[in-house]
Amino acid sequence: MLTSLHIENIAVIKSADVDFTRGFNVITGQTGAGKSMLIDSINLVMGGRAERDIIRTGENSATVDALFSDCSEACVDVMKNYGLPCDSGEVSIHKELYTDGKTVTKVNGRSVSVSALREICSHLVNIHGQHDNQTLLKPENHVDFLDSFADDTELFEKYRADFSAYCDACARLKECEIDDKEKLRRTEMLSFQINEIDSAKLKAGEETALEETKRKIKSYEKINKCVSVVYMALYENEKGITASTLIDKAQAAVSSLSDLLDDSDDILSKLIDIKEELALITEKVGALSHDIKGDPDELLTKIESRLALIDKLKRKYGESVEEILEYRDNLKREYDLLSESDNIAAELEKECDRLKSTAARSAISLSEVRAKAAQSLGKKISEELVYLDMPSAKFTVQINPSDDLTKNGCDEVEFFFSANTGEPMLPLARIASGGELARVMLAIKSVLTEKDEGMLLIFDEIDTGISGKTSLKIGKKLKELSRRAQVMCVTHSAQIASVANTHFLIYKSEKDNRTYCHVKALSGDERISEIARIIGGERITDTVRATAKELIEQAEGL
């Protein structure tokens, strides 16, 4: 259940803290007061799309914090799969939005991806709004409702794995099935490209080595001159005065002072080390001239010719020698596949037939499970509709077999509905009014949420197109749902609001030419006044207040 919600800088909400209770929570307020902002904030922490314009004008960021407690075992298991702590059964979700587009999402103090957040929240919250009613009008969505009711996860996963394997094999078979002319054309092209790359005899790292040698050749005169200067300065020259000969003289002088210098041996050792270091320097610098063997002009011509060839291949096959060699390997694999395509295609065709048979068997098992579930689902929803003030309503789930396998099996599922006695069963989309559709969806949710114990169920304006006695029936049904799951409902119905365990009011105020939205828990006279406002609008009489009070008192026994 959702224990608390903290909101900062979301639209007209500057700051709000809401503590929710178990059972049935309702949210009311005048049109435009900001009721949807509360639902939008919950949607944000569930991983919903975050638009920058939702941030309050003049602010750089917005924050939503939600704390859930008594989470289901399924939720805890998902948390553990992502390495998130959840020993207490609590889930804390923190979401920050910035005007530059940056977002921060944390679950129990640790950053998570949007996909991980959505998977976690699928076990915490179920939001039903006007959009969900529209999904009922699309038959392609009906199979998902039926499968959710059937709840045979193991069988569904097996079918989808079998179907995926079949599709993969079909995709590989399609790659092999090209006509002979196209195969010959492609094979000849691949052979030419492979031979062109192979004839170059490329080696990984070759281009870098060639560029380095080219750079040295172009600096050949400079290298020789500098090497000569180093050699003559440190080791040998015509005048005989070098660093090496000077150190020899220094050694002789120190030796002659050995009886006067206590550390003469140490000094001599250091001079020897210096002389050896000079020799190493001379050798290392001199190696530069030894790297260039042969005539520099001829070497430079060969190198530039080789680099031109590599550059030509790079323009065709990759941005580096390594990429060209990798591309060549891919060409060879395709060439081998085409050369053996007839044999491979025959094997893949057998594999496709085998995997199709396996998937078809799984689909038949899935159809059998759906057939049983369809009867039960239709019966239960019909019973719920009778309670929701549609005594003659009938609801059935029709399953039509298909010859084709799809991701959902071989069944076409569609809901059929009749609101009144004597009317034929017709597709739901053809006959349901807005009020009927809302009640059908509530009936479906009532049946499906038998498995959603402990979740937060949110109903956003489910009373659209409904009033009076029917609204009270919906309120009672929501109250009944709240005994096994926490329920939150945004409503304009006094009957629904009167049934709630906890009643929140959303209202606006103005200060310093800015609008502020507030959330307040109502009780006593404040609650009577709000329900009276819903009933009577701007003009609230004693009679209206008495009616509001009576509604609340009648609901206390539910």
VEXTIFI-543124 format. One record per residue (C-alpha): x, y, z; residue in one letter. Coordinates in steps of 0.5 Angstrom, whole numbers, plus 500, padded with zeros to 3 digits. Layout:
torse px=X, py=Y, pz=Z, setor=a
...
***
This chain:
torse px=500, py=500, pz=500, setor=m
torse px=502, py=507, pz=499, setor=l
torse px=504, py=510, pz=506, setor=t
torse px=506, py=517, pz=504, setor=s
torse px=507, py=522, pz=498, setor=l
torse px=511, py=528, pz=498, setor=h
torse px=511, py=533, pz=492, setor=i
torse px=515, py=539, pz=491, setor=e
torse px=514, py=544, pz=485, setor=n
torse px=510, py=539, pz=481, setor=i
torse px=505, py=544, pz=476, setor=a
torse px=501, py=549, pz=481, setor=v
torse px=503, py=544, pz=487, setor=i
torse px=509, py=548, pz=491, setor=k
torse px=510, py=543, pz=496, setor=s
torse px=505, py=538, pz=499, setor=a
torse px=505, py=532, pz=504, setor=d
torse px=500, py=527, pz=504, setor=v
torse px=499, py=521, pz=509, setor=d
torse px=495, py=515, pz=506, setor=f
torse px=491, py=510, pz=510, setor=t
torse px=489, py=503, pz=508, setor=r
torse px=482, py=502, pz=505, setor=g
torse px=478, py=507, pz=501, setor=f
torse px=482, py=514, pz=500, setor=n
torse px=478, py=519, pz=496, setor=v
torse px=480, py=525, pz=493, setor=i
torse px=475, py=531, pz=491, setor=t
torse px=476, py=538, pz=489, setor=g
torse px=473, py=543, pz=484, setor=q
torse px=474, py=542, pz=477, setor=t
torse px=481, py=545, pz=475, setor=g
torse px=484, py=545, pz=483, setor=a
torse px=489, py=540, pz=481, setor=g
torse px=487, py=533, pz=483, setor=k
torse px=490, py=530, pz=477, setor=s
torse px=497, py=533, pz=479, setor=m
torse px=496, py=528, pz=485, setor=l
torse px=495, py=522, pz=480, setor=i
torse px=501, py=525, pz=475, setor=d
torse px=506, py=525, pz=481, setor=s
torse px=504, py=518, pz=483, setor=i
torse px=505, py=516, pz=475, setor=n
torse px=512, py=519, pz=475, setor=l
torse px=515, py=515, pz=481, setor=v
torse px=512, py=509, pz=477, setor=m
torse px=516, py=511, pz=471, setor=g
torse px=511, py=515, pz=467, setor=g
torse px=514, py=520, pz=462, setor=r
torse px=517, py=526, pz=465, setor=a
torse px=515, py=532, pz=461, setor=e
torse px=519, py=538, pz=463, setor=r
torse px=513, py=543, pz=463, setor=d
torse px=510, py=539, pz=469, setor=i
torse px=516, py=543, pz=473, setor=i
torse px=513, py=549, pz=477, setor=r
torse px=514, py=556, pz=473, setor=t
torse px=520, py=559, pz=476, setor=g
torse px=523, py=553, pz=479, setor=e
torse px=529, py=549, pz=476, setor=n
torse px=527, py=542, pz=479, setor=s
torse px=521, py=538, pz=482, setor=a
torse px=521, py=532, pz=486, setor=t
torse px=516, py=526, pz=488, setor=v
torse px=518, py=521, pz=494, setor=d
torse px=513, py=515, pz=495, setor=a
torse px=513, py=510, pz=501, setor=l
torse px=510, py=504, pz=500, setor=f
torse px=509, py=499, pz=506, setor=s
torse px=507, py=491, pz=506, setor=d
torse px=509, py=490, pz=499, setor=c
torse px=508, py=483, pz=496, setor=s
torse px=513, py=477, pz=496, setor=e
torse px=513, py=478, pz=488, setor=a
torse px=515, py=485, pz=489, setor=c
torse px=520, py=483, pz=494, setor=v
torse px=523, py=478, pz=489, setor=d
torse px=523, py=483, pz=484, setor=v
torse px=527, py=488, pz=488, setor=m
torse px=532, py=482, pz=490, setor=k
torse px=533, py=481, pz=483, setor=n
torse px=536, py=488, pz=482, setor=y
torse px=540, py=487, pz=488, setor=g
torse px=536, py=492, pz=492, setor=l
torse px=535, py=492, pz=499, setor=p
torse px=527, py=490, pz=502, setor=c
torse px=528, py=487, pz=508, setor=d
torse px=523, py=491, pz=512, setor=s
torse px=518, py=490, pz=506, setor=g
torse px=518, py=498, pz=505, setor=e
torse px=520, py=501, pz=498, setor=v
torse px=522, py=508, pz=498, setor=s
torse px=522, py=511, pz=491, setor=i
torse px=525, py=518, pz=489, setor=h
torse px=524, py=522, pz=483, setor=k
torse px=527, py=528, pz=481, setor=e
torse px=526, py=532, pz=475, setor=l
torse px=530, py=538, pz=472, setor=y
torse px=529, py=543, pz=467, setor=t
torse px=535, py=541, pz=463, setor=d
torse px=532, py=534, pz=462, setor=g
torse px=536, py=531, pz=467, setor=k
torse px=532, py=526, pz=471, setor=t
torse px=534, py=522, pz=478, setor=v
torse px=531, py=516, pz=480, setor=t
torse px=532, py=512, pz=486, setor=k
torse px=529, py=506, pz=490, setor=v
torse px=531, py=505, pz=497, setor=n
torse px=537, py=510, pz=496, setor=g
torse px=540, py=506, pz=490, setor=r
torse px=539, py=509, pz=483, setor=s
torse px=535, py=504, pz=478, setor=v
torse px=534, py=504, pz=471, setor=s
torse px=527, py=506, pz=468, setor=v
torse px=525, py=499, pz=466, setor=s
torse px=527, py=496, pz=473, setor=a
torse px=523, py=502, pz=476, setor=l
torse px=517, py=500, pz=472, setor=r
torse px=517, py=492, pz=473, setor=e
torse px=518, py=494, pz=481, setor=i
torse px=512, py=499, pz=481, setor=c
torse px=508, py=493, pz=477, setor=s
torse px=507, py=490, pz=483, setor=h
torse px=505, py=496, pz=487, setor=l
torse px=500, py=500, pz=483, setor=v
torse px=495, py=499, pz=478, setor=n
torse px=492, py=506, pz=475, setor=i
torse px=485, py=506, pz=472, setor=h
torse px=483, py=512, pz=468, setor=g
torse px=479, py=514, pz=462, setor=q
torse px=485, py=511, pz=457, setor=h
torse px=483, py=504, pz=460, setor=d
torse px=476, py=505, pz=458, setor=n
torse px=478, py=506, pz=451, setor=q
torse px=483, py=499, pz=451, setor=t
torse px=476, py=495, pz=452, setor=l
torse px=474, py=498, pz=446, setor=l
torse px=480, py=494, pz=442, setor=k
torse px=479, py=487, pz=441, setor=p
torse px=486, py=486, pz=441, setor=e
torse px=487, py=488, pz=448, setor=n
torse px=482, py=483, pz=450, setor=h
torse px=486, py=477, pz=450, setor=v
torse px=491, py=480, pz=455, setor=d
torse px=485, py=481, pz=460, setor=f
torse px=483, py=474, pz=459, setor=l
torse px=490, py=471, pz=460, setor=d
torse px=491, py=476, pz=467, setor=s
torse px=485, py=472, pz=469, setor=f
torse px=487, py=465, pz=467, setor=a
torse px=494, py=467, pz=471, setor=d
torse px=497, py=461, pz=468, setor=d
torse px=504, py=464, pz=468, setor=t
torse px=508, py=458, pz=467, setor=e
torse px=504, py=456, pz=460, setor=l
torse px=504, py=463, pz=458, setor=f
torse px=512, py=463, pz=458, setor=e
torse px=513, py=456, pz=455, setor=k
torse px=508, py=458, pz=449, setor=y
torse px=512, py=465, pz=448, setor=r
torse px=519, py=461, pz=448, setor=a
torse px=517, py=456, pz=443, setor=d
torse px=514, py=461, pz=439, setor=f
torse px=520, py=466, pz=439, setor=s
torse px=524, py=460, pz=437, setor=a
torse px=520, py=458, pz=431, setor=y
torse px=520, py=466, pz=429, setor=c
torse px=528, py=466, pz=430, setor=d
torse px=528, py=459, pz=425, setor=a
torse px=524, py=462, pz=420, setor=c
torse px=528, py=469, pz=420, setor=a
torse px=534, py=465, pz=419, setor=r
torse px=531, py=461, pz=413, setor=l
torse px=528, py=467, pz=410, setor=k
torse px=536, py=469, pz=410, setor=e
torse px=537, py=463, pz=406, setor=c
torse px=532, py=463, pz=401, setor=e
torse px=534, py=468, pz=395, setor=i
torse px=534, py=466, pz=388, setor=d
torse px=539, py=463, pz=384, setor=d
torse px=541, py=469, pz=380, setor=k
torse px=541, py=473, pz=386, setor=e
torse px=545, py=468, pz=390, setor=k
torse px=550, py=468, pz=384, setor=l
torse px=551, py=476, pz=384, setor=r
torse px=552, py=476, pz=391, setor=r
torse px=557, py=470, pz=391, setor=t
torse px=561, py=473, pz=386, setor=e
torse px=561, py=480, pz=389, setor=m
torse px=563, py=477, pz=396, setor=l
torse px=569, py=473, pz=393, setor=s
torse px=571, py=479, pz=389, setor=f
torse px=571, py=483, pz=396, setor=q
torse px=575, py=478, pz=400, setor=i
torse px=580, py=477, pz=395, setor=n
torse px=581, py=484, pz=394, setor=e
torse px=582, py=485, pz=402, setor=i
torse px=586, py=478, pz=402, setor=d
torse px=591, py=480, pz=396, setor=s
torse px=593, py=487, pz=401, setor=a
torse px=596, py=482, pz=406, setor=k
torse px=594, py=487, pz=412, setor=l
torse px=596, py=486, pz=419, setor=k
torse px=593, py=489, pz=425, setor=a
torse px=597, py=495, pz=427, setor=g
torse px=601, py=496, pz=421, setor=e
torse px=598, py=503, pz=419, setor=e
torse px=600, py=506, pz=425, setor=t
torse px=607, py=503, pz=424, setor=a
torse px=608, py=505, pz=417, setor=l
torse px=606, py=512, pz=419, setor=e
torse px=611, py=512, pz=425, setor=e
torse px=617, py=510, pz=420, setor=t
torse px=614, py=515, pz=415, setor=k
torse px=615, py=521, pz=420, setor=r
torse px=622, py=518, pz=422, setor=k
torse px=624, py=518, pz=414, setor=i
torse px=622, py=525, pz=413, setor=k
torse px=626, py=527, pz=419, setor=s
torse px=632, py=523, pz=417, setor=y
torse px=637, py=529, pz=416, setor=e
torse px=635, py=532, pz=422, setor=k
torse px=636, py=525, pz=426, setor=i
torse px=643, py=524, pz=423, setor=n
torse px=645, py=531, pz=425, setor=k
torse px=642, py=531, pz=432, setor=c
torse px=645, py=524, pz=433, setor=v
torse px=652, py=526, pz=431, setor=s
torse px=652, py=532, pz=435, setor=v
torse px=650, py=527, pz=441, setor=v
torse px=655, py=522, pz=439, setor=y
torse px=661, py=528, pz=439, setor=m
torse px=659, py=531, pz=445, setor=a
torse px=658, py=525, pz=449, setor=l
torse px=663, py=520, pz=446, setor=y
torse px=668, py=522, pz=441, setor=e
torse px=670, py=527, pz=436, setor=n
torse px=676, py=530, pz=433, setor=e
torse px=678, py=535, pz=438, setor=k
torse px=678, py=529, pz=443, setor=g
torse px=674, py=533, pz=448, setor=i
torse px=668, py=530, pz=450, setor=t
torse px=664, py=529, pz=456, setor=a
torse px=666, py=522, pz=456, setor=s
torse px=674, py=524, pz=456, setor=t
torse px=673, py=529, pz=461, setor=l
torse px=670, py=524, pz=466, setor=i
torse px=676, py=520, pz=465, setor=d
torse px=680, py=526, pz=467, setor=k
torse px=676, py=527, pz=473, setor=a
torse px=677, py=520, pz=475, setor=q
torse px=684, py=520, pz=475, setor=a
torse px=684, py=526, pz=479, setor=a
torse px=680, py=523, pz=484, setor=v
torse px=684, py=517, pz=484, setor=s
torse px=690, py=521, pz=486, setor=s
torse px=686, py=524, pz=492, setor=l
torse px=684, py=518, pz=495, setor=s
torse px=689, py=518, pz=501, setor=d
torse px=686, py=525, pz=502, setor=l
torse px=678, py=524, pz=501, setor=l
torse px=675, py=519, pz=505, setor=d
torse px=669, py=518, pz=500, setor=d
torse px=673, py=517, pz=494, setor=s
torse px=671, py=510, pz=492, setor=d
torse px=664, py=513, pz=493, setor=d
torse px=665, py=519, pz=488, setor=i
torse px=669, py=514, pz=483, setor=l
torse px=663, py=509, pz=483, setor=s
torse px=659, py=515, pz=481, setor=k
torse px=663, py=517, pz=476, setor=l
torse px=663, py=510, pz=473, setor=i
torse px=656, py=510, pz=473, setor=d
torse px=655, py=517, pz=470, setor=i
torse px=660, py=515, pz=464, setor=k
torse px=656, py=508, pz=463, setor=e
torse px=649, py=512, pz=463, setor=e
torse px=652, py=517, pz=458, setor=l
torse px=654, py=511, pz=453, setor=a
torse px=647, py=508, pz=454, setor=l
torse px=644, py=515, pz=452, setor=i
torse px=649, py=515, pz=446, setor=t
torse px=646, py=508, pz=444, setor=e
torse px=639, py=510, pz=445, setor=k
torse px=639, py=516, pz=441, setor=v
torse px=644, py=513, pz=435, setor=g
torse px=638, py=507, pz=435, setor=a
torse px=634, py=512, pz=431, setor=l
torse px=639, py=513, pz=425, setor=s
torse px=639, py=505, pz=425, setor=h
torse px=631, py=504, pz=424, setor=d
torse px=632, py=507, pz=417, setor=i
torse px=635, py=501, pz=413, setor=k
torse px=636, py=503, pz=406, setor=g
torse px=635, py=509, pz=401, setor=d
torse px=630, py=513, pz=405, setor=p
torse px=627, py=516, pz=398, setor=d
torse px=626, py=509, pz=396, setor=e
torse px=623, py=507, pz=403, setor=l
torse px=618, py=513, pz=403, setor=l
torse px=616, py=511, pz=396, setor=t
torse px=614, py=504, pz=398, setor=k
torse px=611, py=507, pz=405, setor=i
torse px=606, py=512, pz=401, setor=e
torse px=604, py=507, pz=396, setor=s
torse px=602, py=502, pz=402, setor=r
torse px=599, py=507, pz=406, setor=l
torse px=595, py=509, pz=399, setor=a
torse px=593, py=502, pz=398, setor=l
torse px=590, py=502, pz=406, setor=i
torse px=587, py=508, pz=405, setor=d
torse px=583, py=506, pz=399, setor=k
torse px=581, py=499, pz=402, setor=l
torse px=579, py=504, pz=408, setor=k
torse px=574, py=508, pz=404, setor=r
torse px=571, py=501, pz=402, setor=k
torse px=571, py=497, pz=408, setor=y
torse px=572, py=500, pz=414, setor=g
torse px=575, py=506, pz=418, setor=e
torse px=582, py=502, pz=420, setor=s
torse px=586, py=496, pz=418, setor=v
torse px=582, py=492, pz=424, setor=e
torse px=575, py=494, pz=422, setor=e
torse px=577, py=492, pz=415, setor=i
torse px=579, py=485, pz=417, setor=l
torse px=573, py=484, pz=421, setor=e
torse px=569, py=486, pz=415, setor=y
torse px=573, py=481, pz=411, setor=r
torse px=571, py=476, pz=416, setor=d
torse px=564, py=478, pz=416, setor=n
torse px=564, py=477, pz=408, setor=l
torse px=567, py=470, pz=409, setor=k
torse px=561, py=468, pz=414, setor=r
torse px=556, py=470, pz=409, setor=e
torse px=560, py=467, pz=403, setor=y
torse px=560, py=460, pz=406, setor=d
torse px=553, py=461, pz=408, setor=l
torse px=551, py=462, pz=401, setor=l
torse px=555, py=457, pz=398, setor=s
torse px=552, py=452, pz=403, setor=e
torse px=545, py=455, pz=403, setor=s
torse px=541, py=450, pz=400, setor=d
torse px=543, py=445, pz=405, setor=n
torse px=542, py=450, pz=410, setor=i
torse px=535, py=452, pz=408, setor=a
torse px=533, py=444, pz=408, setor=a
torse px=536, py=443, pz=415, setor=e
torse px=532, py=450, pz=417, setor=l
torse px=526, py=448, pz=414, setor=e
torse px=526, py=442, pz=418, setor=k
torse px=527, py=446, pz=424, setor=e
torse px=522, py=451, pz=422, setor=c
torse px=517, py=445, pz=422, setor=d
torse px=519, py=442, pz=428, setor=r
torse px=519, py=448, pz=432, setor=l
torse px=512, py=450, pz=429, setor=k
torse px=509, py=443, pz=431, setor=s
torse px=512, py=445, pz=438, setor=t
torse px=509, py=452, pz=439, setor=a
torse px=502, py=449, pz=436, setor=a
torse px=502, py=444, pz=441, setor=r
torse px=503, py=449, pz=447, setor=s
torse px=498, py=454, pz=443, setor=a
torse px=493, py=448, pz=444, setor=i
torse px=494, py=448, pz=451, setor=s
torse px=494, py=455, pz=452, setor=l
torse px=487, py=455, pz=448, setor=s
torse px=484, py=450, pz=453, setor=e
torse px=486, py=454, pz=459, setor=v
torse px=483, py=460, pz=456, setor=r
torse px=477, py=456, pz=454, setor=a
torse px=476, py=454, pz=462, setor=k
torse px=478, py=461, pz=464, setor=a
torse px=473, py=465, pz=459, setor=a
torse px=467, py=461, pz=462, setor=q
torse px=469, py=463, pz=469, setor=s
torse px=471, py=470, pz=467, setor=l
torse px=464, py=472, pz=463, setor=g
torse px=460, py=469, pz=469, setor=k
torse px=464, py=473, pz=474, setor=k
torse px=463, py=480, pz=470, setor=i
torse px=456, py=479, pz=469, setor=s
torse px=455, py=478, pz=477, setor=e
torse px=459, py=484, pz=478, setor=e
torse px=455, py=488, pz=473, setor=l
torse px=448, py=486, pz=476, setor=v
torse px=451, py=489, pz=483, setor=y
torse px=453, py=495, pz=479, setor=l
torse px=446, py=496, pz=477, setor=d
torse px=445, py=493, pz=471, setor=m
torse px=441, py=487, pz=473, setor=p
torse px=439, py=485, pz=465, setor=s
torse px=447, py=485, pz=463, setor=a
torse px=450, py=479, pz=460, setor=k
torse px=458, py=479, pz=459, setor=f
torse px=461, py=473, pz=455, setor=t
torse px=468, py=472, pz=452, setor=v
torse px=468, py=469, pz=445, setor=q
torse px=474, py=465, pz=443, setor=i
torse px=475, py=464, pz=435, setor=n
torse px=481, py=459, pz=433, setor=p
torse px=486, py=462, pz=428, setor=s
torse px=490, py=458, pz=423, setor=d
torse px=496, py=463, pz=424, setor=d
torse px=500, py=463, pz=430, setor=l
torse px=502, py=469, pz=434, setor=t
torse px=505, py=472, pz=440, setor=k
torse px=499, py=471, pz=443, setor=n
torse px=497, py=464, pz=441, setor=g
torse px=492, py=461, pz=436, setor=c
torse px=486, py=465, pz=439, setor=d
torse px=482, py=471, pz=437, setor=e
torse px=479, py=473, pz=444, setor=v
torse px=473, py=478, pz=444, setor=e
torse px=468, py=481, pz=449, setor=f
torse px=461, py=481, pz=448, setor=f
torse px=456, py=485, pz=452, setor=f
torse px=448, py=486, pz=452, setor=s
torse px=446, py=491, pz=457, setor=a
torse px=438, py=489, pz=457, setor=n
torse px=434, py=483, pz=456, setor=t
torse px=432, py=481, pz=449, setor=g
torse px=438, py=485, pz=446, setor=e
torse px=443, py=480, pz=442, setor=p
torse px=450, py=479, pz=445, setor=m
torse px=454, py=484, pz=441, setor=l
torse px=462, py=486, pz=441, setor=p
torse px=463, py=491, pz=447, setor=l
torse px=465, py=497, pz=442, setor=a
torse px=459, py=497, pz=438, setor=r
torse px=454, py=498, pz=444, setor=i
torse px=457, py=500, pz=451, setor=a
torse px=456, py=507, pz=453, setor=s
torse px=460, py=511, pz=457, setor=g
torse px=457, py=510, pz=463, setor=g
torse px=456, py=502, pz=461, setor=e
torse px=463, py=502, pz=459, setor=l
torse px=466, py=505, pz=466, setor=a
torse px=462, py=499, pz=470, setor=r
torse px=464, py=494, pz=465, setor=v
torse px=471, py=496, pz=467, setor=m
torse px=470, py=496, pz=474, setor=l
torse px=467, py=489, pz=474, setor=a
torse px=473, py=487, pz=470, setor=i
torse px=478, py=490, pz=475, setor=k
torse px=474, py=487, pz=481, setor=s
torse px=475, py=480, pz=478, setor=v
torse px=482, py=481, pz=476, setor=l
torse px=484, py=484, pz=483, setor=t
torse px=482, py=478, pz=487, setor=e
torse px=490, py=477, pz=485, setor=k
torse px=492, py=484, pz=487, setor=d
torse px=492, py=483, pz=494, setor=e
torse px=496, py=489, pz=498, setor=g
torse px=497, py=493, pz=491, setor=m
torse px=495, py=500, pz=491, setor=l
torse px=489, py=501, pz=486, setor=l
torse px=487, py=508, pz=483, setor=i
torse px=481, py=510, pz=479, setor=f
torse px=481, py=516, pz=476, setor=d
torse px=474, py=519, pz=475, setor=e
torse px=471, py=512, pz=474, setor=i
torse px=464, py=516, pz=476, setor=d
torse px=464, py=519, pz=469, setor=t
torse px=457, py=518, pz=466, setor=g
torse px=454, py=515, pz=472, setor=i
torse px=450, py=518, pz=478, setor=s
torse px=445, py=517, pz=483, setor=g
torse px=444, py=510, pz=486, setor=k
torse px=449, py=507, pz=481, setor=t
torse px=454, py=512, pz=484, setor=s
torse px=453, py=509, pz=491, setor=l
torse px=453, py=502, pz=488, setor=k
torse px=460, py=504, pz=485, setor=i
torse px=462, py=507, pz=491, setor=g
torse px=460, py=500, pz=495, setor=k
torse px=464, py=496, pz=490, setor=k
torse px=470, py=500, pz=491, setor=l
torse px=470, py=500, pz=499, setor=k
torse px=469, py=492, pz=498, setor=e
torse px=475, py=492, pz=493, setor=l
torse px=479, py=496, pz=499, setor=s
torse px=478, py=490, pz=504, setor=r
torse px=484, py=486, pz=500, setor=r
torse px=487, py=492, pz=496, setor=a
torse px=489, py=500, pz=498, setor=q
torse px=484, py=504, pz=493, setor=v
torse px=485, py=511, pz=491, setor=m
torse px=479, py=514, pz=487, setor=c
torse px=479, py=521, pz=484, setor=v
torse px=471, py=523, pz=484, setor=t
torse px=466, py=528, pz=483, setor=h
torse px=461, py=524, pz=486, setor=s
torse px=458, py=525, pz=493, setor=a
torse px=456, py=518, pz=493, setor=q
torse px=462, py=515, pz=492, setor=i
torse px=466, py=520, pz=497, setor=a
torse px=461, py=519, pz=502, setor=s
torse px=463, py=511, pz=503, setor=v
torse px=471, py=513, pz=503, setor=a
torse px=475, py=511, pz=509, setor=n
torse px=479, py=517, pz=508, setor=t
torse px=477, py=523, pz=504, setor=h
torse px=482, py=528, pz=501, setor=f
torse px=481, py=535, pz=499, setor=l
torse px=485, py=539, pz=493, setor=i
torse px=484, py=546, pz=493, setor=y
torse px=488, py=552, pz=490, setor=k
torse px=490, py=559, pz=494, setor=s
torse px=493, py=565, pz=491, setor=e
torse px=499, py=569, pz=494, setor=k
torse px=503, py=574, pz=491, setor=d
torse px=500, py=573, pz=484, setor=n
torse px=502, py=566, pz=485, setor=r
torse px=497, py=560, pz=485, setor=t
torse px=498, py=554, pz=490, setor=y
torse px=495, py=548, pz=490, setor=c
torse px=494, py=544, pz=497, setor=h
torse px=492, py=537, pz=500, setor=v
torse px=488, py=537, pz=506, setor=k
torse px=485, py=531, pz=510, setor=a
torse px=478, py=532, pz=511, setor=l
torse px=473, py=530, pz=517, setor=s
torse px=467, py=532, pz=521, setor=g
torse px=464, py=538, pz=519, setor=d
torse px=469, py=540, pz=513, setor=e
torse px=468, py=533, pz=510, setor=r
torse px=460, py=534, pz=510, setor=i
torse px=461, py=541, pz=507, setor=s
torse px=465, py=538, pz=502, setor=e
torse px=460, py=533, pz=500, setor=i
torse px=455, py=538, pz=500, setor=a
torse px=459, py=542, pz=495, setor=r
torse px=459, py=536, pz=491, setor=i
torse px=451, py=536, pz=491, setor=i
torse px=449, py=543, pz=491, setor=g
torse px=455, py=547, pz=487, setor=g
torse px=455, py=554, pz=489, setor=e
torse px=449, py=554, pz=493, setor=r
torse px=449, py=550, pz=500, setor=i
torse px=443, py=550, pz=504, setor=t
torse px=441, py=547, pz=510, setor=d
torse px=438, py=541, pz=506, setor=t
torse px=444, py=540, pz=502, setor=v
torse px=448, py=539, pz=508, setor=r
torse px=443, py=535, pz=512, setor=a
torse px=443, py=530, pz=505, setor=t
torse px=451, py=530, pz=506, setor=a
torse px=451, py=528, pz=513, setor=k
torse px=446, py=523, pz=512, setor=e
torse px=450, py=520, pz=506, setor=l
torse px=456, py=519, pz=511, setor=i
torse px=452, py=516, pz=516, setor=e
torse px=449, py=511, pz=512, setor=q
torse px=456, py=509, pz=509, setor=a
torse px=459, py=508, pz=516, setor=e
torse px=456, py=501, pz=517, setor=g
torse px=459, py=499, pz=510, setor=l
***
